[in-house]
Amino acid sequence: EATTLAPRLAVAHLALANATVDVFADYHRALAHFLAALACDAALPDAHVGAGCAHRALGNIPAAIAAFEAALALDPDAAAAHAHLATALCDAATAAKPTTPPKEVR
């Protein structure tokens, strides 16, 4: 019976996570629900995408990239995962750019 309930619980957590983002913009709580959904059923690309978006909103770009890549491993045609991965990779590249020190004033 647990195996039949787990997918339903995953979908319920996914719905709660999406509602938490849409209504409250509470990415900490949404991330907890996305991760709970994945604990019930790790084969949900939408839960990986949602977790990635929550990680990105919370500033954890490496975790966001990993989540989007996990979604794409499950569904290589997932347009949302591709789009969010591209944005997260741009975030990572921007953060990795060294800043130019100011020129010396003479």
trRosetta pair geometry for C-beta under 8 A, 3 or more apart (Angstrom, degrees):
i j d omega theta_ij theta_ji phi_ij phi_ji
1 4 5.8 -59 -157 38 42 106
1 5 6.2 35 150 -17 73 109
2 5 5.7 -60 -145 41 34 108
2 6 6.2 47 157 -38 68 100
3 6 5.9 -37 -141 16 31 117
4 7 7.2 -55 -167 30 34 100
4 8 7.4 23 146 -6 62 112
5 8 5.6 -67 -157 45 44 110
5 9 5.8 44 150 -23 79 107
6 9 5.6 -55 -143 37 31 111
6 10 6.3 37 155 -25 64 103
6 40 4.4 178 -171 -169 79 86
6 41 5.9 135 140 -54 97 89
7 10 5.4 -49 -148 31 35 117
7 11 6.6 33 155 -16 65 102
7 40 6.9 165 -82 145 23 108
7 41 5.2 65 -106 -66 63 145
8 11 5.8 -53 -151 36 34 109
8 12 6.4 35 150 -20 65 106
9 12 5.5 -53 -147 37 34 114
9 13 6.3 34 155 -17 67 104
9 36 7.8 -93 150 149 100 98
9 37 7.8 -170 124 -115 68 55
9 40 4.6 -156 90 -122 103 154
10 13 5.9 -55 -149 37 29 108
10 14 6.3 31 151 -21 64 107
10 37 4.5 88 -159 -159 68 71
10 38 7.5 100 -136 -57 105 19
10 40 3.7 -156 -66 91 87 121
10 41 3.8 -37 -69 22 165 111
10 44 5.8 176 162 -33 128 146
10 47 6.9 -69 -177 -59 99 151
11 14 5.4 -51 -146 36 33 115
11 15 6.4 35 154 -19 65 103
11 37 7.5 103 -54 -136 17 109
12 15 5.8 -53 -149 36 31 110
12 16 6.4 30 152 -16 64 106
13 16 5.6 -54 -146 39 33 112
13 17 6.2 38 154 -24 66 104
13 33 4.6 -177 -175 -172 81 79
13 34 7.3 168 142 -81 103 17
13 36 4.3 -146 -139 94 150 104
13 37 3.7 -162 90 -65 117 82
13 40 6.6 151 14 10 136 134
13 47 7.7 42 99 -119 104 123
14 17 5.7 -52 -147 33 29 113
14 18 6.5 26 156 -15 63 106
14 33 7.3 165 -80 145 20 101
14 34 7.2 64 -110 -111 61 58
14 37 4.5 89 -56 -117 78 154
14 44 6.6 -115 -75 160 139 153
14 46 6.2 62 -155 105 135 113
14 47 5.3 -91 -97 -83 107 93
14 50 6.8 156 -143 10 80 159
15 18 5.9 -56 -148 38 31 108
15 19 6.3 28 155 -16 65 109
16 19 5.7 -57 -144 40 30 110
16 20 6.1 36 155 -26 65 107
16 33 4.6 -140 94 -140 102 148
17 20 5.7 -54 -148 32 29 114
17 21 6.7 25 154 -14 63 103
17 30 4.5 93 -160 -160 75 73
17 31 7.6 107 -138 -53 113 14
17 32 8.0 -171 -100 69 97 54
17 33 3.5 -167 -69 95 88 119
17 34 4.6 105 -134 -55 159 73
17 37 6.6 -78 -10 -16 136 131
17 47 7.6 97 41 -129 157 76
17 50 5.5 85 126 159 135 145
17 54 7.6 -77 -170 -52 113 139
18 21 5.9 -55 -152 36 33 108
18 22 6.1 26 155 -14 68 112
18 30 7.6 98 -61 -142 20 112
18 50 6.6 -85 -72 -118 79 137
19 22 5.6 -58 -138 44 32 108
19 23 5.6 7 171 -1 71 116
20 23 6.7 -58 -124 48 19 94
20 24 5.5 -41 -166 45 58 112
20 26 5.2 -76 173 62 98 98
20 29 5.0 -133 -168 102 145 107
20 30 4.2 -172 91 -78 120 83
20 33 6.3 146 8 12 142 144
21 24 7.5 -62 -95 59 8 69
21 25 6.3 41 -162 -108 49 39
21 26 7.4 -122 -87 50 40 53
21 27 6.8 52 -105 -91 89 64
21 30 4.7 57 -54 -102 88 156
21 50 7.7 -142 -20 -154 147 100
21 53 7.6 29 -122 112 156 125
21 54 7.3 -115 -83 -84 121 93
24 29 7.3 2 89 54 139 135
26 29 4.3 15 125 30 119 113
26 30 6.0 145 92 -21 67 90
27 30 5.3 -53 -135 42 35 115
27 31 6.0 44 160 -27 67 102
27 54 4.6 162 -166 -148 90 80
27 57 4.3 -151 -105 96 157 129
27 58 5.3 -165 119 -54 131 94
28 31 6.0 -54 -152 30 24 111
28 32 6.9 26 149 -19 59 103
28 54 8.0 155 -69 -175 18 114
28 58 6.9 106 -74 -95 67 130
29 32 5.6 -50 -156 30 37 115
29 33 6.8 32 150 -14 65 103
30 33 5.7 -58 -155 39 36 109
30 34 6.3 37 150 -20 70 104
30 50 7.1 -120 161 169 106 106
30 54 5.0 -162 98 -101 105 129
31 34 5.5 -50 -143 36 35 112
31 35 6.2 31 157 -16 66 107
31 51 6.2 85 -139 -135 73 69
31 54 3.9 178 -76 139 88 145
31 55 6.8 107 -116 -59 125 62
31 58 6.9 -17 -46 -19 147 143
32 35 5.9 -57 -147 40 27 108
32 36 6.3 30 152 -21 63 107
33 36 5.4 -51 -143 36 34 113
33 37 6.4 40 154 -23 64 101
34 37 5.7 -51 -153 32 31 114
34 38 6.6 28 150 -15 64 106
34 47 5.3 154 -160 -167 76 77
34 50 4.4 -160 -109 106 126 108
34 51 3.9 176 136 -72 136 79
34 54 5.9 -170 11 8 147 142
35 38 5.6 -53 -147 39 35 111
35 39 6.4 42 150 -25 65 101
35 51 6.2 100 -63 -111 68 124
36 39 5.5 -48 -147 31 34 115
36 40 6.7 31 153 -15 63 103
37 40 5.9 -60 -157 37 32 108
37 41 6.8 -44 168 49 67 84
37 44 6.1 -69 147 60 110 152
37 47 4.2 -148 106 -123 126 136
37 50 7.8 38 48 63 146 136
38 41 7.2 -90 -135 75 27 46
38 42 5.2 51 -172 -107 77 62
38 44 6.7 -129 -94 48 62 104
38 47 5.0 177 -63 132 82 132
38 48 6.9 94 -96 -71 124 67
38 51 6.6 -5 -30 -42 138 146
39 42 7.6 37 -92 -64 15 83
41 44 5.2 76 105 -27 103 107
41 47 7.6 129 83 7 85 154
43 74 6.0 156 -156 -134 62 132
44 47 3.9 57 97 7 117 113
44 48 6.9 165 95 -12 65 81
44 74 7.8 29 80 145 9 168
45 48 5.6 -57 -153 36 39 111
45 49 6.3 38 151 -19 71 104
45 71 4.3 91 -158 -154 80 82
45 72 7.9 97 -139 -54 114 26
45 74 4.6 -159 -74 87 94 124
45 75 4.3 -33 -71 14 160 123
45 78 5.3 -153 164 -79 144 153
45 81 6.5 -74 180 -51 109 138
46 49 5.5 -50 -145 37 35 112
46 50 6.2 37 154 -19 66 105
46 71 7.6 99 -56 -131 18 119
47 50 5.6 -50 -144 38 32 113
47 51 6.3 35 154 -19 64 104
48 51 5.7 -52 -146 37 30 111
48 52 6.3 35 152 -22 63 106
48 67 4.9 178 -177 -177 74 78
48 68 7.1 150 141 -90 99 22
48 70 4.5 -141 -145 92 141 104
48 71 3.7 -173 92 -65 123 87
48 74 7.0 146 9 18 147 132
48 81 7.3 23 99 -109 107 121
49 52 5.5 -55 -151 35 31 115
49 53 6.4 31 152 -19 65 103
49 67 7.1 155 -90 140 18 103
49 68 6.6 60 -111 -108 62 67
49 71 4.8 69 -54 -97 78 162
49 78 7.0 -139 -63 159 131 139
49 80 5.4 46 -152 114 152 115
49 81 5.2 -105 -91 -83 107 80
49 84 6.2 126 -153 31 89 154
50 53 5.7 -52 -148 35 33 110
50 54 6.4 30 154 -16 65 105
51 54 5.7 -55 -148 38 33 110
51 55 6.2 35 153 -20 67 105
51 63 7.9 -92 147 150 97 100
51 67 4.5 -147 94 -139 99 145
52 55 5.7 -52 -145 36 30 111
52 56 6.3 30 155 -19 64 106
52 63 7.7 -169 -118 126 56 68
52 64 4.5 90 -165 -157 73 65
52 65 7.5 122 -140 -40 110 13
52 66 7.8 -169 -101 69 96 53
52 67 3.3 -165 -69 91 86 120
52 68 4.4 98 -132 -50 163 78
52 71 6.9 -80 -12 -11 137 128
52 81 7.6 93 34 -130 157 75
52 84 5.8 108 114 135 128 136
52 85 7.7 -37 179 -75 154 67
52 88 6.9 -79 177 -53 109 152
53 56 5.7 -54 -147 37 30 111
53 57 6.3 31 154 -19 64 106
53 64 7.3 95 -66 -136 17 106
53 84 6.2 -76 -75 -139 84 143
54 57 5.7 -53 -146 37 31 111
54 58 6.3 20 156 -10 65 110
55 58 5.9 -67 -149 45 29 104
55 60 4.3 -79 -171 76 88 104
55 61 7.5 154 135 -83 99 15
55 63 4.1 -135 -153 99 146 106
55 64 4.0 -167 92 -67 111 75
55 67 6.0 152 14 1 139 139
56 59 7.7 60 -177 -62 30 15
56 60 7.3 -94 -72 63 27 59
56 61 6.4 57 -116 -103 71 58
56 64 3.9 77 -59 -109 84 154
56 84 7.3 -143 -15 -173 155 102
56 87 7.5 51 -153 108 157 109
56 88 5.5 -105 -97 -97 125 102
56 91 6.9 148 -146 12 103 167
60 63 4.2 4 136 31 116 118
60 64 6.2 143 97 -25 70 88
61 64 5.3 -54 -145 35 35 116
61 65 6.3 37 158 -21 68 102
61 88 5.7 159 -155 -166 83 89
61 91 5.0 -152 -118 109 131 120
61 92 5.0 168 148 -75 137 84
61 95 6.7 -177 14 10 161 151
62 65 5.8 -52 -148 34 32 111
62 66 6.5 32 154 -18 64 106
62 92 7.4 97 -72 -105 61 123
63 66 5.6 -52 -148 37 34 113
63 67 6.3 36 153 -21 66 105
64 67 5.8 -57 -150 35 30 111
64 68 6.4 26 155 -15 66 106
64 84 7.6 -118 173 156 105 105
64 88 4.6 -158 115 -125 118 140
64 91 7.9 19 72 60 145 143
65 68 5.9 -57 -148 38 30 107
65 69 6.2 29 155 -17 65 109
65 85 6.6 84 -135 -140 64 77
65 88 4.9 -173 -74 128 74 132
65 89 6.5 96 -111 -71 115 70
65 92 6.6 11 -54 -42 138 142
66 69 5.7 -57 -147 39 29 111
66 70 6.3 34 152 -23 64 105
67 70 5.6 -51 -149 32 32 113
67 71 6.6 35 151 -20 63 101
68 71 5.6 -49 -152 32 36 114
68 72 6.5 32 151 -15 65 105
68 81 5.1 152 -160 -164 79 80
68 84 5.2 -157 -105 98 130 101
68 85 3.8 175 138 -77 143 88
68 88 6.1 177 1 24 146 145
69 72 5.6 -55 -147 40 34 110
69 73 6.4 43 151 -27 65 100
69 85 6.7 105 -60 -116 63 129
70 73 5.6 -47 -149 28 34 115
70 74 6.9 26 153 -11 62 104
71 74 6.0 -64 -159 40 33 106
71 75 6.4 -38 166 45 70 94
71 78 5.6 -90 147 74 105 160
71 81 4.0 -155 104 -111 126 137
72 75 6.8 -83 -128 73 30 55
72 76 5.7 56 -176 -112 76 49
72 78 6.1 -132 -95 45 60 110
72 81 4.9 -178 -60 131 82 137
72 82 6.9 97 -95 -69 121 68
72 85 6.8 -6 -33 -42 135 152
73 76 7.7 29 -113 -69 15 76
74 78 7.8 34 80 -23 84 137
75 78 4.2 81 103 -40 111 108
75 81 7.0 134 79 8 96 146
78 81 3.9 48 103 13 118 116
78 82 6.6 162 93 -15 64 83
79 82 5.7 -56 -151 36 34 112
79 83 6.2 31 155 -18 69 107
80 83 5.7 -56 -146 38 32 110
80 84 6.1 24 159 -12 67 110
81 84 6.1 -57 -140 43 28 105
81 85 6.0 32 158 -23 64 109
82 85 5.8 -57 -145 36 25 112
82 86 6.5 28 156 -21 62 105
83 86 5.9 -54 -153 32 29 111
83 87 6.7 26 152 -15 63 106
84 87 5.6 -53 -149 37 36 112
84 88 6.2 34 154 -18 68 107
85 88 5.7 -57 -145 40 31 109
85 89 6.2 32 155 -20 66 106
86 89 5.8 -55 -147 36 28 111
86 90 6.5 31 152 -19 62 104
87 90 5.7 -54 -153 35 32 112
87 91 6.5 37 148 -22 65 102
88 91 5.3 -47 -150 32 37 116
88 92 6.4 37 151 -19 66 102
89 92 5.5 -49 -147 35 35 112
89 93 6.3 35 153 -19 65 104
90 93 5.7 -53 -145 38 32 110
90 94 6.2 33 155 -20 65 106
91 94 5.9 -58 -149 37 27 110
91 95 6.3 23 155 -16 64 109
92 95 5.8 -58 -147 39 29 109
92 96 6.2 24 156 -19 65 112
93 96 5.8 -61 -145 38 29 109
93 97 6.9 46 154 -41 62 93
94 97 6.0 -38 -158 4 33 115
